[in-house]
Amino acid sequence: MSQQRKPSRAQEGRHAARELAVQGLYQWQMTHKSMTTIEAEFRSQKPDDDLEEHENWAKVMEIADKALFHELLHNVARCKDELDREIAPLLDRRLEDLDAVELAILRLGAYELAHRLEVPYRVVINEGVELAKSFGATDGHKYVNGILDKLANRLRSAEVVARRQ
């Protein structure tokens, strides 16, 4: 039996940044507030000891890679139309019919696959699945996995082929 390695601080910081970005993107999709306003709201929250650790955004912000959070939040919003064009053909329904959390996760994953080539495609997919398990519908992680896998094959075909050989 293999033991799972504990993530490094840097890995934890990147995961926390993605958690916050998904929540910020969800808020943006639902409220249409500016990303600058949403980011400021996240950064100014005070810790609440009555919340569970993963719901206490102020505590998550303490460990988050803040530069990555900023990049993801603003650039996913800026690239929304491009990302939606990449995602839409892979769906079994209209983009508008997707769960808002899953849409935020798919946009985040699509952005990382298209624009953050230093992040291995398998990391992008795994992060998307973990985010969907945490924040999405019951089986939403399976849907996110399938879509991001198809998207990786389209956007990172050389990397996917090299990995499978």
Salt bridges, closest charged atoms under 4 A:
GLU12 OE2 - LYS6 NZ 3.47
GLU19 OE2 - HIS15 NE2 3.44
GLU39 OE2 - ARG43 NE 2.86
GLU39 OE1 - HIS70 ND1 2.87
GLU39 OE1 - HIS74 NE2 2.61
GLU41 OE2 - LYS33 NZ 2.92
ASP49 OD1 - LYS59 NZ 3.68
GLU52 OE1 - HIS54 ND1 3.74
GLU71 OE2 - ARG116 NE 3.52
ASP81 OD1 - LYS80 NZ 3.40
GLU82 OE2 - HIS115 NE2 2.86
ASP84 OD2 - LYS80 NZ 3.55
ASP84 OD1 - ARG107 NE 2.79
GLU86 OE1 - ARG154 NH2 3.54
ASP92 OD1 - ARG93 NE 2.94
GLU96 OE1 - ARG94 NH1 3.82
ASP97 OD2 - ARG94 NE 3.18
GLU112 OE2 - ARG18 NE 2.70
GLU112 OE1 - ARG116 NH1 2.49
GLU118 OE2 - ARG116 NH2 3.17
GLU127 OE1 - HIS15 ND1 2.63
GLU127 OE1 - ARG18 NH1 3.72
GLU130 OE2 - LYS133 NZ 3.70
ASP139 OD1 - LYS142 NZ 3.63
ASP149 OD1 - ARG164 NH2 3.66
GLU159 OE1 - ARG156 NH1 2.77
